[in-house]
Every structure is written in C-alpha cells, then in structure tokens.
Amino acid sequence: MQHDDIAALQRLNPAWKLLNAKNAPLVLSFLGKVFIEENVREISESDLAGRLDDELFALGQQLGPDAYPKTAKEYLADWSAPGTRWLRKYYITGSDEPHYDATQAVERAVSWVKGLRDRDFVGTESRLNTVFELLRQIVYGSDADPDARLAELRRRRLEIDQEIAATEHGDFNVLDPLGRRDRYQQFAETARALLSDFREVEANLRDLDRQMREKIATWQGTKGELLDEFVGTRSGIAASDQGRSLKAFYDLLLTADRLSELTKLIVAASNLDGVDAADKRLTRIHYDWLAAAERAQDTVGQLSEQLRSFLDDQVWLENRRVMDLLHSIEGVAVALREHHTDDFGHGIDALAPAISLPMERPLYRRPAAAKIDSTGIEAGRAESIGDALFEQNQVDPAPLIENVRTALRRGRQTTLAEVIAAAPLERGLEELIAYFHLGDNAFDTLFDDSATDTVTWTGADGTERTATLPRIIYTRAGAGEIGAQP
C-alpha cells in the first residue's frame, strides 16, 4: 500500500477512527460483547441503552464518575452519527423505536485488538493441511483434462484403500491432544471469521439497496425502463461473485444431511479431550451462520419491496389521470348536449376490443379410455338392514287442503291453530310441516312473525307434544290483508 492510501484510511476509515478514539476501550468492550460475542444482529434503543447504563455504572464505580461522563443515549447518538458509523441506527416495520446493529468497522476493530493478545498455543499443522487441501481443490477442480482428473481420483482412491487395509489390521493413527487442539483452534477461528464476514456482505448488499432506492426516488422515466433497470440490478447482484458465493453457501448449509452432519461433528469435537471448548457458542455457530445469511437475503428482498411501492404509486397517479380525462370528456359532452345537430354523432363498435389469440384455444386431446378389469370380482353380502328404506311415510296434502277449505267456509280467513283445533293432527310433526307448504287456488298462505300460536298433538307412543310457531294465516284468494274481518 502507498503512503496516500494509508493516510486516506487513517482519515476516513471508521475502524481506524474507532481504534484512535478516546473512549475506544468502552466502545470495543461493550459493542464487542453485545454484537460479536453474543451475536446480536438487532436490538432496540431502550434495551441497548439499558445495558450501556449498567456498563457505565460499573465502570463509574471502578474508574470514577469522570471516566465516561455522558449518558448512555448520548454515547449511542455519537456512535451512530454519520461521521462515526460504528452503529447502524434504523427503524423496523411495525415499530417507532430506533434499533441498532454493529457495522463492519466494529467487527474489524475487535478482531484486530483480539489478535494483539499473546496466545499460549498457535497451531500450524492444521493450517498447512488446509493449505494443501485448498490447493488441490483449486488445481484439480480447474483442470479440464479428464485424464488428469482421473489420475488424481485414482491416487485418492489408492490412499483410501491403503488406509482401509491398514485399519482392518489395527494399524491406524489417532490424533493426540495436541493435534485435536490445533485443529479445533483452526475451526474456531474460521467459524468466527465467517460469521464476522456476513456483516460486510450485508453492508455491501445494503449499499446496492441504497443506490436502488435513490434511483427510484429520482426516477423520471417510464415504468418499463425502471423495470429493465431493476431486473438488471437484481440479476447483477445474483450474478456477482459475492452473490453467487452467498447462494452456494446458503444452499450447502440448508441441505438437511449436511446440516445434521455438521451439528453432530461440532458437538462431538467439542466433547473430545484436549479441546479448549470454553466458548459454548461454537456448538451452535452454524445456526448463527443461517441467521446472518438470512438477513443478507432479506436485504436483497428489500429491492423488490421498493419497486412494488413505486409501481403502486405510479398506478395510483395514472388512474387519477385517467379519471380526470373521463371527467373532462363528460363535461364537454354535457356542454354540447344542447347544441347538437342531426349530423353530429359518433359511434363505437363495442365497449371493449375482442381479442382472441390463437394459442389460447386448447389443442384436441384424445379422451383416455378407462380400463376396467372385472376379473376376480365376487358377489358381496350386504351387512346393513335396509328395512328403513321401505318405511318412508308421505303425507297426502289433499285432506289437509280440504281441512283448510272447511275452516274458510266459516269466514274469509283462519289460522293454522284453528284448523288443527277443528281437525287434530293424526301423523304428528310430519303433518304439521305439510301444512306449511300447502298450495291451492282457493286460498293464500301468509306468515305473521309478530305473533305466535301453540299447537298440541298426541304422538304414536301416547306422549303429548307441543310446538310453538309463528302465526300462519290462510285467507281466501283475493281476500286482502291479514287483518280483514270475516
């Protein structure tokens, strides 16, 4: 790097500013604990301010009240200011309270400070094995010569066969505690670094989202041009190196077999002797990867939401313009209504064009012939009794109509209760219901919901039954309203 590049970083880079800040120990310790060690990706202002108040109180008891004189909300405002950019302050859907998330500058500064501490053990063997494996994947994975690839596969198969044969004879090596510790340390560093990188990935995608928002806010062209621009931007994000790498990571981790195998391996490795598994969060680090990757995917999804909102606004404006044009046409038509002449007029063929596309007509499909195999069919036996099918009763309406006619001979109207009082029910409820549906040219049936009548009859078992129903009135045809007197 050149001198000017380093000077520009010192002047503009948020991570460098954080390391040079007067209250850097407070920022690095507090934000590192909340957002990195605990992997908090979103926290409300009240919760974060409460935790910072507790931290400031503890430091005040230890260092004195003048060590950090500001309040928690003042520190949060300073750390999220545009010139600082250590915290990202934003609002989430459905909440009017600000929320915070650490930026990549905090990740880098905390990682750099942690690297300054002396380590009692530095593993090198696992890193060398990782280098060899990565180089093999790069070289042989990029080789288009099938012979070279087959030679490499046969070499690996020979090594595996030799290892299998040796293991069958009990000749195999087991990792000692030093080797296990070396490799677990390499796993822990890689896992934490991968989780840290997702903040940078999310920040890069958020920059693309911000550019798209600015373009939508200042767009003066047509919707079609904006759609072309948006699709190109979305395709560019997906086709970029970072987008393809993120998609490959997401697809690999979401595979059920891979995720299950990874969970078992992490738990088993953490329980081995000689492994420094003090950080229990490493046993669930892959779930933190999923959460971080999902937030990155949500950032890309915000592009679609912004475009949809813009298109909805444009549709509303265009609909309003169409309505204004229609109202103006109506106004002109009304103004010309009194001044028309015989030769003034305009006709249209239809209210809407008739469009029939050739491909909309379905092609002929030969109906499939049903294949019925009647072999092996045996006569079945009915297990139910069908006597109930032959016990259906039907009420003859003719005698009921005659009962109503007889009652109407005494006056121009009568009620169902009076008819039944003169001719009691013989078939019970079935006969009562039949009275509801009587139809005859000699009388009309009216229902008065404002009054009720009570009907009583004796059932087949000798039990007296009573029904309360709206008043049903039979009147001679053409007799008038319900209240007409005989």
C-alpha positions in Angstrom: 0.0 0.0 0.0 1.1 3.5 -0.8 1.5 6.3 1.7 -1.5 8.2 0.4 -3.7 5.1 0.7 -2.8 4.6 4.3 -3.3 8.3 5.1 -6.7 8.2 3.5 -7.6 5.1 5.6 -6.5 6.8 8.7 -8.6 9.8 7.9 -11.8 8.2 6.6 -11.9 4.5 7.8 -14.4 4.0 10.7 -12.4 1.1 12.1 -9.2 3.2 12.3 -11.2 6.1 13.9 -12.5 3.6 16.5 -9.0 2.5 17.4 -7.9 6.1 17.8 -11.0 7.2 19.8 -10.5 8.4 23.4 -13.3 6.0 24.6 -12.1 3.1 22.4 -11.9 0.7 25.4 -15.6 1.3 26.2 -16.7 1.0 22.6 -14.7 -2.1 21.8 -15.6 -3.9 25.1 -19.3 -3.1 25.1 -20.1 -3.4 21.4 -17.8 -6.4 21.1 -19.6 -8.2 23.9 -23.2 -7.4 22.7 -22.9 -7.6 18.9 -20.0 -10.0 18.4 -19.7 -12.4 21.4 -23.5 -12.6 21.8 -24.1 -12.3 18.1 -26.9 -9.8 18.4 -28.0 -8.6 15.0 -30.8 -6.3 16.0 -31.6 -4.6 19.4 -33.9 -1.8 20.3 -32.6 1.5 21.6 -34.2 1.1 25.1 -32.6 -2.4 25.5 -29.2 -1.3 24.3 -29.3 1.9 26.4 -30.2 -0.1 29.5 -27.3 -2.4 29.0 -25.0 0.5 28.4 -26.3 2.2 31.6 -25.3 -0.8 33.6 -21.9 -0.9 32.0 -21.3 2.8 32.6 -22.4 2.4 36.3 -19.9 -0.4 36.8 -17.1 1.5 35.2 -18.0 4.6 37.2 -17.6 2.6 40.4 -14.2 1.3 39.2 -12.7 4.3 37.4 -14.7 7.3 38.9 -17.6 9.3 37.6 -15.4 11.4 35.3 -14.1 8.5 33.2 -17.2 8.4 31.0 -19.4 11.4 31.9 -22.0 11.2 29.1 -25.3 9.3 29.3 -26.0 6.1 27.5 -28.2 7.7 24.9 -25.6 10.4 24.2 -23.0 7.7 23.6 -25.3 5.8 21.3 -26.0 9.0 19.3 -22.3 9.7 19.0 -21.5 6.1 17.9 -24.3 6.1 15.2 -23.5 9.6 13.9 -22.8 9.9 10.1 -19.2 10.8 10.8 -18.6 7.9 13.1 -20.6 4.9 11.7 -19.8 2.4 14.4 -23.5 1.6 14.9 -26.3 1.4 12.3 -29.4 3.1 13.5 -32.7 2.2 11.7 -36.4 1.5 12.2 -38.0 -1.8 11.6 -41.5 -2.5 10.3 -44.3 -2.1 12.9 -42.1 -0.2 15.5 -41.5 3.6 16.0 -38.5 2.9 18.3 -35.0 3.0 16.7 -33.0 -0.2 16.5 -29.2 -0.7 16.3 -26.8 -3.1 14.7 -23.0 -3.0 14.7 -21.2 -2.1 11.5 -18.3 -3.9 9.9 -15.9 -1.4 11.4 -16.6 -2.7 14.9 -16.0 -6.3 13.7 -12.7 -5.4 12.2 -11.5 -3.3 15.1 -12.5 -6.0 17.7 -10.8 -8.7 15.6 -7.6 -6.7 15.3 -7.5 -6.0 19.0 -8.1 -9.6 19.8 -5.2 -10.5 17.5 -2.8 -8.4 19.6 -3.1 -10.6 22.6 -0.4 -13.2 23.2 -1.5 -16.8 22.6 -0.2 -19.7 24.6 -0.7 -22.0 21.7 -0.5 -21.4 18.0 -1.4 -24.3 15.7 0.4 -24.6 12.4 -0.1 -28.2 11.3 -3.9 -27.9 10.7 -3.3 -24.7 8.6 -0.7 -26.5 6.5 -3.2 -29.3 5.8 -5.8 -26.8 5.0 -3.5 -25.1 2.5 -2.7 -28.4 0.8 -6.4 -29.3 0.6 -7.4 -25.9 -0.8 -4.6 -26.0 -3.4 -5.7 -29.5 -4.5 -9.3 -28.2 -4.9 -8.1 -25.2 -6.9 -5.7 -27.1 -9.2 -7.6 -30.3 -9.9 -11.0 -28.6 -9.7 -10.0 -26.2 -12.5 -8.3 -28.8 -14.7 -10.4 -29.6 -17.8 -8.3 -32.6 -18.8 -10.3 -35.8 -17.9 -7.1 -37.8 -17.8 -5.5 -35.6 -15.1 -8.7 -35.7 -13.1 -8.9 -39.4 -13.3 -5.3 -39.8 -12.2 -6.0 -37.6 -9.1 -9.1 -39.6 -8.3 -7.2 -42.9 -8.6 -4.5 -41.5 -6.4 -7.0 -40.6 -3.7 -8.8 -43.9 -4.0 -5.4 -45.7 -3.6 -4.7 -43.7 -0.4 -8.2 -44.6 0.9 -7.8 -48.3 0.0 -4.4 -48.4 1.8 -5.9 -46.7 4.9 -8.8 -49.1 4.9 -6.4 -52.1 4.7 -4.3 -50.7 7.5 -7.3 -50.0 9.7 -8.6 -53.6 9.2 -5.3 -54.8 10.6 -5.5 -52.4 13.5 -2.8 -50.1 12.2 -4.1 -46.5 12.3 -3.1 -43.3 14.0 -5.3 -41.4 16.4 -5.0 -37.7 16.9 -3.2 -36.8 20.1 -4.5 -33.9 22.3 -2.1 -31.5 20.6 -3.4 -32.3 17.2 -7.0 -32.1 18.3 -6.3 -28.7 20.0 -4.6 -27.5 16.9 -7.4 -28.4 14.6 -10.2 -27.1 16.9 -8.4 -23.8 17.2 -8.4 -23.6 13.4 -12.1 -24.4 13.3 -12.9 -21.8 15.9 -11.0 -19.0 14.1 -12.6 -19.9 10.7 -16.1 -20.2 12.2 -15.9 -16.8 13.9 -14.3 -15.1 10.8 -17.1 -16.5 8.6 -19.7 -15.1 11.0 -17.9 -11.8 11.0 -17.8 -11.6 7.2 -21.6 -11.7 7.0 -21.7 -8.1 8.3 -19.5 -7.0 5.5 -21.7 -8.9 3.0 -24.8 -7.4 4.4 -23.2 -3.9 4.3 -22.3 -4.4 0.6 -25.8 -5.5 -0.3 -27.3 -2.6 1.7 -25.2 -0.2 -0.4 -26.7 -1.7 -3.6 -30.2 -1.4 -2.0 -29.5 2.3 -1.1 -28.4 3.0 -4.7 -31.6 1.4 -6.0 -33.7 3.5 -3.5 -32.0 6.7 -4.7 -32.7 5.8 -8.3 -36.4 5.1 -7.6 -36.8 8.3 -5.7 -35.4 10.4 -8.5 -36.7 8.3 -11.5 -38.4 10.4 -14.2 -38.7 7.7 -16.9 -41.4 5.1 -17.6 -42.2 2.1 -15.6 -40.9 -0.2 -18.3 -37.5 1.5 -18.2 -37.4 1.2 -14.4 -38.3 -2.5 -14.6 -35.4 -3.1 -17.0 -33.1 -1.2 -14.7 -34.3 -3.1 -11.6 -34.1 -6.5 -13.2 -30.6 -5.8 -14.4 -29.6 -4.6 -10.9 -31.2 -7.7 -9.3 -29.6 -10.0 -11.8 -26.3 -8.2 -11.3 -26.4 -8.8 -7.6 -27.3 -12.5 -8.0 -24.6 -13.0 -10.7 -21.9 -11.1 -8.9 -19.1 -13.1 -7.2 -20.4 -12.2 -3.8 -23.9 -13.1 -4.7 -23.0 -16.5 -6.2 -20.8 -17.3 -3.2 -23.6 -16.4 -0.8 -26.1 -18.5 -2.7 -23.7 -21.5 -2.8 -23.1 -21.2 0.9 -26.8 -20.9 1.7 -27.7 -23.9 -0.5 -25.0 -26.0 1.0 -25.8 -25.2 4.6 -29.6 -25.6 4.1 -29.1 -29.2 2.9 -30.7 -31.4 5.6 -28.0 -34.0 5.5 -25.2 -31.5 5.6 -26.7 -29.5 8.5 -27.3 -32.7 10.5 -23.8 -33.9 9.9 -22.3 -30.5 10.8 -24.3 -30.5 14.1 -23.0 -33.9 15.1 -19.4 -33.1 14.1 -19.3 -29.9 16.1 -20.9 -31.5 19.2 -18.5 -34.5 19.0 -15.4 -32.3 18.5 -16.4 -30.1 21.5 -16.6 -33.1 23.8 -13.1 -34.5 22.9 -10.3 -34.4 25.5 -7.7 -31.8 24.9 -10.0 -29.5 23.1 -10.4 -26.0 24.5 -14.2 -25.6 24.2 -14.7 -22.7 26.5 -16.8 -20.8 24.0 -20.0 -22.8 24.1 -21.5 -20.6 21.4 -19.3 -22.5 18.9 -21.6 -25.6 19.3 -24.4 -23.5 17.6 -22.3 -21.4 15.3 -23.9 -22.9 12.2 -27.3 -21.7 13.3 -25.8 -18.2 13.7 -24.5 -18.5 10.1 -28.0 -19.3 8.9 -29.4 -16.2 10.7 -26.7 -13.9 9.3 -27.2 -15.3 5.8 -31.0 -14.9 6.1 -30.5 -11.2 7.0 -28.3 -10.7 3.9 -31.0 -12.4 1.8 -33.6 -10.1 3.3 -31.6 -7.1 2.2 -31.8 -8.2 -1.4 -35.6 -8.7 -0.9 -36.0 -5.1 0.0 -35.3 -4.2 -3.6 -38.5 -5.9 -4.7 -40.5 -4.1 -1.9 -39.2 -0.7 -3.0 -40.0 -1.4 -6.6 -43.5 -2.6 -5.7 -44.2 0.5 -3.7 -43.0 2.7 -6.5 -45.2 0.9 -9.1 -48.3 1.1 -6.7 -47.8 4.9 -6.5 -47.4 5.2 -10.3 -50.6 3.1 -10.9 -52.5 5.4 -8.5 -51.3 8.5 -10.3 -52.1 7.1 -13.7 -55.6 6.0 -12.6 -56.2 9.5 -11.3 -55.1 10.9 -14.6 -57.5 8.6 -16.5 -60.3 9.7 -14.2 -59.5 13.4 -14.8 -59.7 12.7 -18.6 -63.0 10.9 -18.2 -64.5 13.8 -16.2 -63.3 16.3 -18.8 -64.9 14.3 -21.6 -68.2 14.1 -19.6 -68.1 17.8 -19.0 -67.6 18.5 -22.7 -70.4 16.1 -23.6 -72.8 17.8 -21.2 -71.9 21.2 -22.6 -72.5 20.1 -26.2 -75.8 18.3 -25.3 -78.0 21.4 -26.0 -76.1 22.3 -29.2 -76.0 19.1 -31.1 -77.2 18.8 -34.7 -78.5 15.9 -36.7 -75.2 15.1 -38.3 -73.3 15.4 -35.1 -72.5 12.0 -33.5 -70.0 9.3 -33.1 -70.5 5.6 -32.7 -68.3 2.7 -31.5 -68.4 -0.9 -32.4 -68.1 -2.3 -28.9 -67.3 -1.2 -25.4 -64.1 -3.3 -25.4 -62.0 -4.9 -28.1 -62.5 -8.6 -28.7 -59.1 -10.3 -28.7 -58.7 -13.9 -29.4 -55.2 -15.3 -29.5 -54.5 -18.5 -31.5 -52.6 -20.1 -28.7 -55.5 -19.6 -26.2 -57.5 -22.3 -27.9 -56.7 -25.7 -26.4 -55.5 -28.4 -28.7 -57.5 -31.5 -29.2 -56.8 -34.2 -26.7 -58.0 -37.7 -27.3 -60.0 -38.8 -24.3 -58.4 -41.5 -22.3 -60.2 -44.8 -22.4 -60.9 -46.2 -18.9 -59.6 -49.7 -18.4 -61.9 -51.8 -16.3 -60.8 -55.1 -15.1 -63.7 -57.3 -14.0 -61.8 -60.5 -13.3 -61.8 -61.8 -9.8 -64.9 -59.9 -8.7 -67.0 -61.8 -6.1 -70.6 -61.1 -5.1 -70.7 -59.3 -1.9 -73.1 -59.6 1.0 -75.0 -56.6 2.5 -74.2 -56.2 6.2 -76.8 -53.5 6.8 -80.5 -53.8 7.2 -82.5 -52.0 4.5 -85.9 -52.1 6.2 -85.7 -48.4 6.9 -85.8 -47.7 3.1 -89.2 -49.2 2.9 -90.6 -47.3 5.9 -90.7 -43.9 4.3 -94.0 -42.1 5.1 -95.6 -39.5 2.9 -98.3 -37.1 4.0 -101.1 -36.7 1.4 -101.9 -32.9 1.1 -105.4 -33.4 -0.2 -107.1 -34.0 3.2 -105.2 -31.0 4.7 -106.3 -28.7 1.9 -109.9 -29.9 2.5 -109.5 -29.1 6.2 -108.4 -25.5 5.4 -111.3 -25.1 2.9 -113.8 -26.3 5.5 -112.4 -23.7 8.0 -112.6 -20.9 5.4 -116.3 -21.6 4.8 -116.9 -20.1 8.2 -115.0 -16.9 7.4 -112.6 -15.2 5.0 -109.5 -16.1 6.9 -108.4 -18.6 9.6 -105.2 -19.6 11.3 -103.4 -22.9 11.4 -104.1 -23.3 15.1 -107.9 -23.0 14.4 -107.6 -25.6 11.5 -105.8 -28.1 13.7 -108.2 -27.5 16.6 -111.1 -28.5 14.3 -109.2 -31.4 12.7 -106.5 -32.7 15.1 -103.1 -33.9 13.7 -103.0 -37.7 13.0 -99.5 -38.0 11.7 -97.8 -35.6 14.2 -94.9 -33.4 13.2 -94.9 -34.7 9.6 -98.5 -33.5 9.1 -97.8 -30.2 10.8 -94.9 -29.4 8.5 -97.0 -30.3 5.5 -99.4 -27.5 6.4 -96.6 -25.0 5.9 -96.3 -25.9 2.2 -100.0 -26.2 1.2 -100.8 -24.6 -2.1 -104.3 -24.2 -3.6 -106.1 -21.8 -5.9 -108.9 -21.3 -3.3 -106.7 -19.7 -0.6 -103.4 -18.0 0.1 -100.9 -18.8 3.0 -99.5 -15.8 5.0 -96.9 -15.8 7.8 -97.2 -13.3 10.7 -93.9 -13.2 12.5 -95.2 -10.7 15.1 -97.5 -13.3 16.7 -97.2 -17.0 17.7 -99.5 -19.9 18.1 -99.3 -23.1 20.1 -100.2 -26.5 18.5 -100.6 -29.7 20.6 -101.0 -33.3 19.4 -100.6 -36.8 20.8 -97.7 -38.9 19.4 -97.7 -42.5 18.5 -96.3 -43.5 21.9 -99.1 -41.6 23.6 -96.9 -38.7 24.7 -98.5 -35.3 24.3 -96.3 -32.9 22.3 -96.5 -29.1 21.9 -95.0 -26.8 19.2 -94.8 -23.0 19.3 -94.6 -21.5 15.8 -95.2 -18.1 14.0 -98.8 -17.5 13.3 -99.8 -19.0 9.9 -103.0 -17.5 8.3 -105.0 -18.9 5.5 -107.1 -16.4 3.5 -109.5 -16.8 0.7 -107.8 -15.9 -2.6 -108.1 -12.1 -3.1 -109.3 -11.5 0.5 -106.9 -8.7 1.1 -104.6 -8.0 4.2 -104.2 -10.2 7.2 -106.4 -8.1 9.4 -109.5 -8.3 7.2 -112.6 -9.2 9.2 -114.9 -12.0 8.1 
